Amino acid sequence: MAQLVTARLVEQPVVLVASMTDLIPSTDTSVTEDPLRAVVTTLKAPSDQALLGLLLPASLITSRRHQGIRAAIGRQWQPTGVIYSTGALPDVHASEQLALLYLRARSAESHAVYAFRVPRTGDADALQQDLTQLLALSAGSTTHGYVMPQPWADDASWRFTPSAAATPPIDDSGSHTGMATNRPDLTFGDLFERVKTARKEAFPHLGANAPGAVRLLRFRDFSGTGTLVPAGETDAVWAAIPPDRQLKAGDIVMQSVLNQSYTRGPAVAVIEQEDLPAALEGSMNIAFRLKLPIEDHYLRLLAAYLNSAALQAYAIGSTIRRVQWKTLESLPLPAPDETLANALDDLNAVRQHTLAWHREANALRQSTFTGGDHEAARQRIITEGRVLRLRVEAAAQLDDKGYIYRTTLPYPIAMRWRDVEAKASIDGGPGPAYQAALETAEILFCYCALVAAALAYEEGVTIPKMAAIRGRLTSGGTAPGFGDWVAVLQELPSTIKQLGLHPNHPLAEFASFGLDQDVLEARVRLYALRNDESHIRRADELDLPGALRTALADLRFILERALFLADLPLVHVTAVRWDALRKKASVDYHRLMGDHPIVPISTSEQDHSGLEVGSLYVIDSERRFHLLRPFLMRRLCTRCRAWSTFHIDHLRKQDVVLKSLEHGHTLKDPSTRGALQHVGLLEAPEAQETSKEGQ
């Protein structure tokens, strides 16, 4: 397909149309993404003038869950225009919104994007005239479209948002104020205005496929999970609603009636392009529209805030209470927090997945005795029920904390924990499991200390204890151990205090971990046990079972407090490809999370090409890569022939000796000396000479 299209693009524009089955809405994202991704990622523009069109469900370019397809498009192409239309193919699906996306070759130069939405009704000649007028503009908007100054980012929603063409408001000084969220004292009335609703009985009802049909959203159409119940899954009401009462993408709709016994706020949803055309039935609901532009993540956060128990205080009445506009106007709003908004989105996704499983199980159970072929029904129940059962069994494993540690923590820690579980389950006595538990605790603190040291070095500071470790390593002293790694984490908070780091910076998590008093108490007990083992004060056979129970309890507690590491994945970069036109780097890497060292290659995009192939990194919540070399390095172990994570252990006759976190195996690697000296883990030659002269 890609080869054929490339040949045609030399001569004329080409429009690719998704198959009819792909245009039907589906909860299975792979159904639509895979064919498109396969073609678009291999399709290259033969010239800057080549014009490619994609006719596809609008949700693929507007929904957060489909960011992958937008990223695939963005590698070679950039949007130059898009037409949105609901019900354009009524024989396929009358309420499905489609998008005709126009693409040109990706270039370093920014250019305008034309967005146009076709209403369900209207004069065709007038619409064509409006589109022609839009294409003649370099900025601004028309009745049904607008011009954006530059394309959307690949990870943004490419939805129809006329406010994107607006100039930011200007303050008294004559300068642009930017986003409305610059103000710290925002209230709900500052950002939103009320939208007109519609009474069910006031407008004639229509069929779903009738010209001018607009879905009328009722109290029962809220799913309770931050979305609306799809029209196909309920007895949707369609009516002829005038344009001034219709909703727009980005509007917030909310139930205005709630019971005093509710522990949450009213059900809320943000209107998406795929929900339109729609209006809100106003007897038990209320709708709001933004007066000023805000970022998408803040809109999602505000929707979650309205769904919280905070709204109970703004409801009027006793048992049955109402939320009214006049009481909401003074509602103080939380500050923007993209990380929190993303976390709330993840919780909503969990709820929606769980409810989808529940509905699927219900539908399957109710179909048991329908139809005449009982044998076929029996086989269907057994087969489809098996898939549902396996889903639930897999999810139920997450109630087991040991399973979580084994599958979500960085490989050196997860692998060590797996060893603890395995040895604790066999009949070889408590000794091996006890030793493994104490070693795992030390490896956990070693990993955290070295990652924190690498992040601190990146910020231009040195943790004092790391300087002491440097002096001991350079002089040929003892290798750093459990107490050293603990001391690094304890000194971290005071070291970074003056940096003024953002709360989302990963160093903040390590600092909190180092200050946690409960972690400190558990660590003290484990360190004492580990110290006793090292100095031949081992627990005897009678005391060993109790010592094992204590060690396991403390280790589990510390692992639970260290679960922030699951959001800071350890990766090994295997390839970096720089695109000079797009100013983007495509990065291939192994994600070393969980207890298995062999994992598939993942890919990410970065704005710079300065990543090292062969080095270890951690990726933070904003998808930034942080270099760990030479604090932690991945090497092929010469003893067990397994890829392992190494750190400097000691100098042997001035040869650098590295030690594996996974097995404790060592290897000599003189090639690392320069890097270790550069970051201050070993003293540089000139510093050593100065030290000798001083002596």
C-alpha positions in Angstrom: 0.0 0.0 0.0 2.7 2.5 1.0 4.7 1.9 -2.2 1.6 2.3 -4.4 0.5 5.5 -2.6 4.1 7.0 -2.8 4.0 6.5 -6.6 0.6 8.1 -7.0 1.6 11.1 -4.8 4.2 12.1 -7.4 1.4 13.0 -9.8 -1.6 13.9 -7.7 -3.1 14.1 -4.2 -4.2 10.8 -2.7 -6.9 10.1 -0.1 -6.7 6.9 2.0 -10.1 5.7 3.3 -10.2 3.4 6.3 -12.2 0.2 5.7 -15.9 0.3 6.5 -15.5 -1.9 9.6 -12.7 0.3 10.9 -15.1 3.3 10.7 -17.5 1.7 13.2 -16.7 2.8 16.8 -14.9 0.2 18.7 -13.4 -0.1 22.2 -10.6 -2.2 20.7 -8.0 0.5 19.8 -5.9 -2.0 17.8 -8.7 -2.6 15.3 -8.3 0.9 13.8 -4.7 1.9 14.7 -2.7 -1.0 13.3 -3.5 -0.7 9.6 -3.1 3.0 9.6 0.1 2.9 11.6 1.5 0.3 9.3 0.9 2.5 6.2 1.7 5.9 7.6 5.0 4.9 9.3 6.3 3.5 6.0 4.9 6.2 3.7 7.2 9.0 2.7 6.3 12.1 0.9 8.1 12.2 -2.6 8.2 16.0 -2.4 7.2 19.0 -0.3 4.1 19.5 -2.6 2.7 16.0 -2.1 -0.7 16.1 -0.4 -2.1 13.1 1.4 -5.6 12.7 2.8 -6.7 10.3 5.5 -10.4 9.7 6.1 -10.7 8.2 9.6 -12.7 8.2 12.8 -12.2 11.6 14.4 -11.5 9.9 17.8 -8.1 8.8 16.3 -6.9 12.4 16.2 -8.8 13.7 19.3 -8.7 11.0 21.9 -5.9 10.7 24.5 -5.8 6.9 24.1 -4.9 7.3 20.4 -1.8 9.4 20.9 0.2 6.6 19.3 -1.4 7.0 15.8 -0.8 10.8 16.0 2.9 10.2 16.9 3.1 7.8 13.9 1.7 10.4 11.6 4.0 13.1 12.9 7.2 11.2 12.1 6.9 11.9 8.4 3.9 14.2 8.0 2.3 17.3 9.5 -1.3 18.4 9.3 -2.2 21.3 7.0 -5.9 21.0 7.2 -8.7 18.9 8.7 -12.5 18.7 8.0 -14.7 17.2 10.7 -18.2 15.9 10.0 -20.7 13.9 12.0 -22.9 11.4 10.1 -21.0 11.9 6.8 -21.4 8.2 6.1 -24.9 7.4 7.5 -24.9 3.9 6.1 -21.9 3.1 8.3 -22.8 4.9 11.5 -25.1 7.9 11.7 -23.6 9.4 14.8 -19.9 8.7 14.2 -17.7 11.8 13.6 -15.2 11.4 10.8 -12.2 13.5 10.0 -10.6 14.2 6.7 -7.0 15.0 7.6 -4.8 16.7 5.0 -1.0 16.1 5.4 2.1 17.4 3.9 5.7 16.4 4.4 7.2 17.3 7.8 9.4 20.4 7.6 11.2 22.5 10.1 9.2 25.6 9.1 5.9 26.3 11.0 2.8 26.8 8.9 -0.9 27.5 9.4 -3.5 24.7 9.8 -7.1 25.1 8.5 -9.8 23.4 10.6 -13.4 23.2 9.3 -16.5 21.5 10.8 -19.4 20.5 8.6 -22.7 20.9 10.4 -25.4 18.2 10.1 -27.7 20.6 8.3 -27.2 23.6 6.1 -27.0 24.8 2.5 -24.2 23.1 0.6 -23.4 26.2 -1.5 -23.1 28.3 1.6 -20.8 25.7 3.3 -18.6 25.6 0.2 -18.4 29.4 0.2 -17.5 29.5 3.9 -14.7 26.9 3.3 -13.4 28.9 0.3 -13.4 32.0 2.5 -11.5 30.2 5.2 -8.8 29.0 2.8 -8.2 32.6 1.8 -7.4 33.6 5.3 -3.9 33.7 7.0 -5.5 34.1 10.4 -8.8 34.4 12.1 -12.0 32.4 11.6 -15.3 32.0 9.7 -18.7 30.6 10.6 -17.6 27.0 10.5 -13.8 27.1 10.6 -10.7 28.8 11.9 -7.0 29.1 11.1 -4.4 27.9 13.6 -1.0 29.6 13.5 0.9 26.3 13.7 0.2 22.5 13.8 -0.8 20.7 16.9 1.8 18.8 18.9 1.9 15.1 18.3 0.8 14.3 21.9 -2.0 16.9 21.9 -5.7 16.4 21.0 -6.3 17.4 17.4 -9.9 18.4 18.1 -11.9 21.3 16.7 -11.2 24.1 19.1 -12.0 27.6 17.6 -10.4 29.3 20.6 -7.1 28.1 19.3 -7.2 30.8 16.7 -7.9 33.5 19.2 -5.3 36.1 20.3 -4.5 35.9 24.0 -6.2 38.6 26.0 -4.2 41.8 26.6 -3.8 43.3 30.1 -3.7 47.0 31.1 0.0 47.3 30.4 -0.5 46.3 26.8 1.2 42.9 27.1 -0.4 39.5 26.5 -1.5 37.7 29.7 -1.3 34.2 28.2 -3.4 31.5 29.7 -6.2 32.4 32.1 -4.6 30.1 34.7 -1.8 32.7 35.4 -4.1 34.1 38.1 -3.7 32.4 41.5 -7.2 33.4 42.8 -9.4 32.1 40.0 -13.0 31.3 40.7 -15.3 29.2 38.6 -17.1 32.3 37.4 -13.9 33.7 36.1 -13.3 30.9 33.7 -16.8 29.6 32.8 -20.2 30.9 31.7 -23.4 29.0 31.7 -24.6 27.3 28.5 -28.3 27.2 27.6 -30.0 23.9 28.0 -33.0 22.4 26.4 -36.3 21.0 27.8 -37.1 17.6 26.4 -40.8 18.5 25.7 -40.0 21.8 24.1 -38.5 20.5 20.8 -39.7 17.9 18.3 -38.1 14.4 18.6 -36.4 13.0 15.6 -34.9 9.7 14.5 -31.1 9.3 15.0 -30.5 9.5 11.2 -32.9 12.3 10.5 -31.4 15.6 9.1 -30.8 18.0 11.9 -31.0 15.4 14.7 -29.2 16.4 17.8 -28.7 14.1 20.8 -30.4 15.3 23.9 -28.3 14.3 26.9 -30.3 13.4 30.0 -29.5 12.6 33.7 -29.2 8.9 32.9 -26.7 9.5 30.1 -23.8 10.2 32.5 -21.7 7.1 32.9 -20.3 8.2 36.3 -16.8 7.7 35.1 -16.2 11.1 33.6 -17.7 10.2 30.2 -21.1 9.9 28.6 -22.9 6.7 27.9 -22.5 6.1 24.1 -25.7 6.6 22.1 -25.6 3.0 20.9 -25.7 1.7 24.5 -28.8 3.5 25.7 -32.2 4.6 24.4 -30.8 7.9 23.2 -33.2 10.8 22.5 -32.7 12.8 19.3 -34.4 16.2 18.7 -34.3 19.3 16.6 -32.3 21.6 18.8 -31.4 25.2 17.7 -27.7 26.0 17.4 -27.7 28.4 20.3 -28.6 25.5 22.7 -26.1 23.0 21.3 -22.9 22.0 23.1 -19.4 22.4 21.8 -16.2 20.4 22.3 -14.6 21.4 25.7 -17.9 22.2 27.4 -18.4 20.7 30.8 -21.8 19.1 31.5 -22.8 18.1 35.0 -25.8 16.6 36.9 -27.2 19.3 39.1 -29.1 17.1 41.5 -27.4 14.9 44.1 -28.4 13.0 47.2 -27.1 14.1 50.7 -25.8 10.5 51.2 -23.4 10.8 48.2 -19.7 10.7 49.2 -18.8 12.2 45.8 -19.9 15.2 43.8 -22.3 15.1 40.8 -21.5 13.1 37.7 -19.5 15.3 35.3 -18.2 14.9 31.7 -16.2 17.0 29.3 -17.8 17.1 25.8 -15.5 15.6 23.1 -15.9 15.9 19.4 -17.3 12.4 19.1 -20.1 13.4 21.5 -21.5 16.0 19.1 -24.0 17.1 17.9 -25.5 17.3 21.4 -27.5 19.5 23.7 -28.2 19.1 27.5 -31.6 18.4 28.9 -31.8 21.1 31.7 -34.3 19.9 34.3 -31.7 18.0 36.3 -28.4 19.0 34.6 -26.3 22.1 34.0 -23.6 23.0 31.4 -20.7 25.4 31.3 -18.4 26.8 28.6 -15.0 28.3 28.9 -14.7 32.1 28.6 -10.9 32.1 28.4 -8.5 29.5 27.0 -6.9 26.9 29.3 -4.7 23.9 28.8 -6.4 20.6 28.1 -4.9 18.9 31.2 -6.3 21.7 33.4 -9.8 21.3 32.0 -9.7 17.6 32.8 -8.5 18.4 36.4 -11.4 20.8 36.8 -13.9 18.2 35.7 -12.5 15.8 38.3 -12.7 18.5 40.9 -16.4 19.1 40.1 -17.0 15.4 40.5 -15.5 15.4 44.0 -17.1 15.8 47.5 -16.0 19.5 47.5 -19.2 20.3 45.5 -21.4 19.1 48.4 -20.8 22.3 50.2 -22.1 24.3 47.2 -25.4 22.3 46.9 -28.6 23.8 48.2 -31.3 21.7 49.9 -31.6 18.9 52.5 -32.0 15.3 51.3 -32.2 16.0 47.6 -29.8 18.8 46.9 -29.2 21.0 43.8 -26.1 22.7 42.4 -26.9 26.1 41.0 -25.0 28.5 38.9 -25.2 31.4 41.3 -23.5 29.3 44.0 -20.8 27.9 41.7 -19.7 31.3 40.4 -17.6 31.9 43.6 -16.2 28.4 43.8 -12.4 28.6 44.2 -10.5 26.5 41.7 -7.4 24.3 42.3 -4.1 25.3 40.7 -3.1 23.6 37.4 -1.3 20.3 38.0 -0.6 18.2 34.9 0.8 15.2 36.9 -2.3 15.1 39.1 -4.6 15.4 36.0 -2.9 12.5 34.4 -3.1 10.4 37.5 -6.9 11.1 37.7 -7.2 10.2 34.1 -5.5 6.8 34.8 -8.0 6.2 37.7 -10.9 7.0 35.3 -9.4 4.6 32.8 -9.3 1.9 35.5 -13.0 2.5 36.3 -14.0 2.4 32.7 -12.1 -0.9 32.0 -13.7 -2.5 35.1 -17.2 -1.4 34.1 -16.6 -2.6 30.6 -15.7 -6.1 32.0 -18.8 -6.0 34.2 -21.1 -5.2 31.2 -19.4 -7.8 29.1 -19.9 -10.5 31.8 -23.5 -9.4 32.3 -24.3 -9.6 28.6 -22.7 -13.0 28.3 -24.6 -14.4 31.3 -27.9 -13.1 30.0 -27.4 -14.6 26.6 -27.0 -18.1 28.1 -30.5 -19.3 27.3 -31.4 -17.2 24.3 -31.6 -18.7 20.8 -32.4 -22.2 19.9 -29.0 -23.7 19.6 -28.1 -24.5 23.2 -24.9 -26.4 22.3 -23.6 -23.3 20.4 -24.6 -21.1 23.3 -22.9 -23.4 25.8 -19.6 -23.4 23.8 -19.8 -19.6 23.5 -20.3 -19.2 27.2 -17.3 -21.5 28.0 -15.0 -19.9 25.4 -15.8 -16.2 26.0 -16.2 -16.7 29.7 -12.6 -18.1 29.8 -11.2 -14.8 28.4 -13.1 -12.8 31.0 -12.0 -15.2 33.8 -8.4 -14.9 32.7 -8.6 -11.1 32.7 -10.0 -11.1 36.3 -7.4 -13.6 37.5 -4.6 -11.5 36.0 -6.0 -8.3 37.7 -6.5 -10.2 41.0 -2.8 -10.8 41.1 -2.3 -7.1 41.7 -3.8 -7.6 45.1 -0.6 -9.6 45.9 2.0 -7.0 46.9 4.8 -9.5 46.1 3.5 -9.8 42.5 3.5 -6.0 42.2 7.1 -5.8 43.4 8.2 -8.6 41.1 6.6 -7.1 38.0 6.8 -3.3 38.4 10.1 -2.4 40.1 13.4 -2.0 38.3 15.0 -5.2 37.2 17.9 -5.4 39.7 15.4 -5.0 42.6 12.6 -7.1 41.1 15.0 -10.0 40.3 16.3 -9.9 43.9 12.8 -10.0 45.3 11.9 -12.9 43.1 14.9 -14.8 44.6 13.6 -14.0 48.1 10.1 -15.4 47.3 11.6 -18.5 45.7 13.9 -19.3 48.6 11.1 -18.6 51.1 8.8 -21.1 49.4 11.1 -24.1 49.4 11.9 -26.6 52.3 15.6 -25.7 52.5 15.2 -24.0 55.8 15.0 -20.2 56.5 18.7 -19.5 56.1 18.8 -18.9 52.3 15.7 -16.8 52.3 17.0 -14.8 55.2 20.3 -14.0 53.4 18.4 -13.1 50.2 16.1 -10.7 52.1 19.0 -8.8 53.7 20.9 -8.6 50.4 17.8 -7.3 48.6 17.4 -4.5 51.2 21.0 -3.5 50.6 20.6 -3.6 46.8 17.4 -1.5 47.0 19.2 1.3 48.9 22.3 1.0 46.7 20.1 1.4 43.6 18.2 4.4 45.0 21.4 6.1 46.2 23.2 5.7 42.9 20.2 6.9 40.8 19.8 9.9 43.2 23.6 10.7 42.9 23.3 10.6 39.1 20.3 12.9 39.2 22.0 15.3 41.6 25.1 15.4 39.4 22.9 16.3 36.5 21.6 19.2 38.6 25.2 20.3 39.3 25.4 19.3 43.0 27.3 16.6 44.8 26.0 14.7 47.8 28.6 15.0 50.6 28.7 11.3 51.3 29.5 10.6 47.7 32.6 12.7 48.1 33.6 10.6 51.1 33.0 7.4 49.1 35.3 8.9 46.3 38.1 9.4 48.8 37.8 5.8 50.1 37.7 4.3 46.6 40.6 6.3 45.3 42.8 5.4 48.3 42.1 1.7 47.8 39.9 1.5 50.9 36.9 -0.7 51.5 34.1 -0.9 49.1 30.9 1.1 49.8 28.2 -0.8 51.6 24.7 -0.7 53.1 25.5 2.2 55.6 27.0 4.3 52.8 24.0 4.0 50.6 21.7 4.9 53.4 23.8 8.0 54.3 23.6 9.2 50.7 19.8 9.2 50.8 19.7 10.8 54.2 21.9 13.7 53.0 20.0 14.2 49.8 17.2 16.4 51.1 19.6 19.1 52.5 21.8 18.9 49.4 19.0 19.7 47.0 17.0 22.1 49.2 18.5 25.2 47.6 17.9 24.0 44.0 14.2 25.0 44.0 13.3 21.8 42.0 9.8 21.3 40.7 7.8 19.0 43.0 7.5 16.5 40.1 11.3 16.2 39.7 12.3 12.6 40.5 14.9 13.8 43.1 11.9 15.0 45.2 10.7 11.4 45.5 14.1 10.1 46.6 14.4 12.9 49.1 11.0 12.0 50.6 12.1 8.3 50.7 15.3 9.3 52.6 13.3 11.4 55.2 10.5 8.8 55.8 10.7 8.1 59.5 8.9 4.7 59.1 11.4 3.7 56.4 14.2 4.8 58.7 13.0 2.5 61.5 12.6 -0.5 59.2 16.0 0.2 57.6 17.7 0.4 61.0 16.5 -3.1 61.9 17.5 -4.5 58.5 20.9 -2.8 58.7 21.5 -4.3 62.2 20.7 -7.8 61.0 22.9 -7.3 57.9 25.7 -6.0 60.1 25.4 -9.0 62.5 25.7 -11.4 59.5 28.8 -9.6 58.2 30.5 -9.8 61.6 29.7 -13.4 62.3 27.0 -12.7 64.8 24.5 -14.8 62.9 21.1 -15.8 64.3 21.2 -19.4 65.5 18.8 -22.1 64.1 16.2 -21.5 66.8 16.1 -17.7 66.3 16.4 -17.8 62.5 12.6 -18.3 61.7 11.7 -15.3 63.8 14.5 -13.2 62.3 13.3 -14.2 58.8 9.8 -13.0 59.6 11.1 -9.7 60.9 13.3 -9.2 57.9 10.6 -10.0 55.4 8.1 -7.7 57.1 10.5 -4.8 57.1 11.6 -5.5 53.5 8.0 -5.6 52.2 7.3 -2.3 54.0 10.3 -0.6 52.4 9.5 -2.0 49.0 6.0 -0.6 49.3 7.4 2.8 50.1 9.8 2.5 47.2 7.0 1.9 44.6 7.7 5.4 43.2 10.4 3.6 41.3 7.7 2.0 39.2 7.0 5.5 37.7 10.7 6.0 37.0 11.5 3.2 34.6 15.1 2.0 34.1 15.9 1.7 30.4 18.9 0.7 28.3 19.1 2.8 25.0 19.9 0.6 22.0 19.5 3.1 19.1 19.0 6.8 18.4 17.9 8.2 15.0 17.9 12.0 14.5 15.5 13.6 12.1 17.1 17.0 11.2 13.9 18.3 9.5 11.6 17.5 12.4 14.3 18.2 15.1 13.3 15.0 16.7 15.2 11.9 17.8 13.6 8.4 17.7 15.0 6.4 20.6 14.9 2.6 20.9 15.4 1.1 24.3 14.8 -1.9 26.5 12.5 -1.2 29.5 14.2 -3.0 32.3 11.3 -3.2 34.7 10.1 -6.5 36.3 12.0 -9.6 37.0 12.9 -10.7 33.5 16.0 -9.3 31.7 14.8 -10.1 28.2 12.2 -7.6 27.0 11.0 -6.2 23.7 12.3 -2.9 22.3 10.2 0.2 23.0 10.4 3.5 21.1 10.1 7.1 22.2 10.6 10.5 20.7 12.9 13.2 22.2 13.6 16.8 21.2 17.4 16.3 21.2 19.9 13.7 19.9 22.3 13.7 22.9 21.3 10.3 24.2 24.0 7.6 24.4 23.5 4.3 22.8 24.5 1.5 25.2 23.9 3.6 28.4 21.3 3.3 31.2 18.7 6.0 31.8 15.7 6.6 33.9 12.6 8.2 32.4 10.6 10.6 34.5 6.9 11.4 34.4 7.4 14.1 31.7 9.2 11.5 29.5 12.6 13.0 29.9 15.7 10.7 29.9 18.2 11.1 32.7 21.7 9.5 32.2 22.9 7.1 34.9 26.4 6.4 33.5 28.8 5.9 35.1 26.9 5.6 38.4 25.1 2.6 37.0 26.2 0.7 33.8 24.9 -2.3 31.9 27.5 -4.9 31.1 27.7 -8.5 30.0 28.9 -10.4 33.1 32.0 -12.4 32.4 31.1 -14.9 35.1 27.4 -15.8 34.5 27.2 -14.5 30.9 24.1 -12.5 31.7 23.4 -8.8 31.1 23.6 -7.1 34.5 23.6 -3.7 36.2 27.1 -2.7 37.5 28.5 0.0 39.8 32.0 0.7 41.0 33.0 -1.5 43.9 36.7 -0.9 44.5 40.1 -0.5 42.9 42.4 -3.5 42.7 45.9 -2.4 41.9 44.5 0.7 40.3 42.2 -1.4 38.1 38.5 -0.4 38.3 36.4 -3.3 39.6 32.6 -3.2 39.0 30.0 -5.2 41.0 26.7 -6.5 39.7 23.5 -5.5 41.6 21.8 -8.7 40.4 24.3 -11.4 41.5 27.2 -9.7 43.2 29.6 -10.8 40.5 32.6 -8.6 39.7 34.5 -7.7 36.6 37.4 -5.4 35.8 36.7 -2.5 33.4 39.5 0.0 33.1 37.6 1.9 30.3 35.3 3.4 32.9 38.0 5.2 34.9 37.8 8.5 32.9 34.0 8.7 33.3 34.2 7.9 37.0 36.8 10.6 37.5 34.7 13.1 35.5 31.6 12.7 37.8 33.7 12.6 40.9 33.4 8.9 41.9 37.2 8.7 41.6 39.7 11.5 42.1 41.2 12.9 38.9 45.0 12.3 38.5 45.9 16.0 39.1 43.9 15.9 42.4 45.8 12.8 43.5 49.1 14.5 42.8 48.0 17.5 44.8 47.0 15.2 47.7 50.4 13.5 47.6 52.3 16.8 47.7 50.2 18.0 50.6 51.2 14.9 52.5 
